[in-house]
Amino acid sequence: MKKIVMISSILFLLFGCTKVEDTYLYDDAIQESWTEIADQVSSKMVTGFWNEAGYFNNAINQSDLGFQYWPNAHAMDVVIDAYLRTKDAKYSTYFNKWFEGVKVKNGNTYYNVFYDDMEWNALTMLRLYETTKEQQYLDAVLLLWKDIIKGWNEQFAGGGLAWRKDMLYSKNACSNGPASILAARLYNLTKDENYLTWAKKIYEWQKATLYNPSSGAVYDNINGETDAVNQTTLTYNQGTFLGTAVELFKITKDQTYLVDAQKISYYTITRCIDGGNNILRDEGNGDGALFKGIFIRYFVDYLNLEGINADYRAKFEKFLVNNGKIAWTKGTSLPTLFFGSSWSQPPVGNSEITAYASAAMLFESLARYQTKVK
C-alpha cells in the first residue's frame, strides 16, 4: 500500500459527548431504511466503477481506469456484503470475474511488495470461500498466507510483520492488524492451532509495541532501525486492531480482548473525529479516503458481541448511526450519488473507489446491524 499518511494525532478536547454518560445531542432521524440506502449505494458502486477487464476502476464512470490492488479488495468486500444481505445473483456474478481480473492486473500474480495489500486481498478471498465454498479462493488465501508470514522478523523491533518486502525494518499497524485477523479466521475455518498461535503472537507484539493501553490509541508504525514510534493514529489501524481483539475474544472468551476492544473503540469515536458533526474525520483523498469504512466494518463486528457494557454500547450505537445519517444527508451529491473523503460534505468532481467503498461499507454495516439501531 503506497501510503504513510501523515495526519496529526491532535486530541480534540472540545466536542460533544466526551463521557460515556453524557447526554446525546444529535438528531438521528432519517426517512429511508439503511437497507434501502445500502441497496442504492452498493449497486451504484458496482455499475459506476466496474471494469470489464475484471476489476474496479480508480474513479467512477470511467473517469480513471487505473487499478490499485488493495482498494479492490475492499470494493469486493462491499459486493460480498450486498450479496450476503440480498442473495441477489447480480452481485455474485462478479466474484470469479474479480478473482481472475485482479490477478491479471496485478502482474498475473496475487503477490505484492506490500504485505498489507496481500493481507487485504487474502481476507476478501477468504470471505469468497466462506460464501461460495469454491476451493480456488481458499487455495489463493493459503498461497498468500505462506508469503505473508515471511514478513515476520525479530531482527527489527523484536518482531512484527514488515510493511514492505524491501523495508523489513518498518513494522506498521497496517501490516500486523489484518494479518492477525486473517490468522484468527483461518483458525476458525481449519482449527489448526498454528494459525491461532500466529494470531495471538502478532496481536501481542502489536499491543506491546504500537498500542497505548491507557488511552486505546493504535500507533502507525515503528522504525526498527531507530526504534522510533510514529504515534499517528488512523481509523483503519484502530479498526484492524479492534478486529483482532474481537476475533480472539470470540475464540478464547478471554475478557482482556473485550477490554481492549472497548478502549480502542472509545478512543476512535472521541479522538479520531470531526467534532463539529460527531463523525469519523476526513483522512484525505486516495488511500486515506478508505480508512473510515475499514474501522466501521470491525466496529460493527465488535457491536455484534455479547457482553459489552450497556452504557458504552448505547454511545457506540448512536455514534454509528450519526455517521450514517451525516454521510447520507450531507456527504453525498444528489442525484449523482457520489461520495468523497469527508462524510459531512459531497465531493468536488468525480468519486474515487476508495471514498466510495468506504461509504458503501458504512451503509452495508448499518444495514447489517439495523435491527439493533432503529
PyMOL commands that set and color helices and strands:
alter all, ss='L'
color gray80, all
select helices_A, chain A and resi 34-49+60-62+69-86+89-92+95-105+115-132+135-151+173-190+193-209+235-252+255-271+286-303+310-329+353-373
alter helices_A, ss='H'
color red, helices_A
select strands_A, chain A and resi 50-51+55-56+162-164+167-172+211-212+217-218+221-223+228-230+273-274+279-280+332-333+338-339
alter strands_A, ss='S'
color yellow, strands_A
deselect
rebuild
show_as cartoon
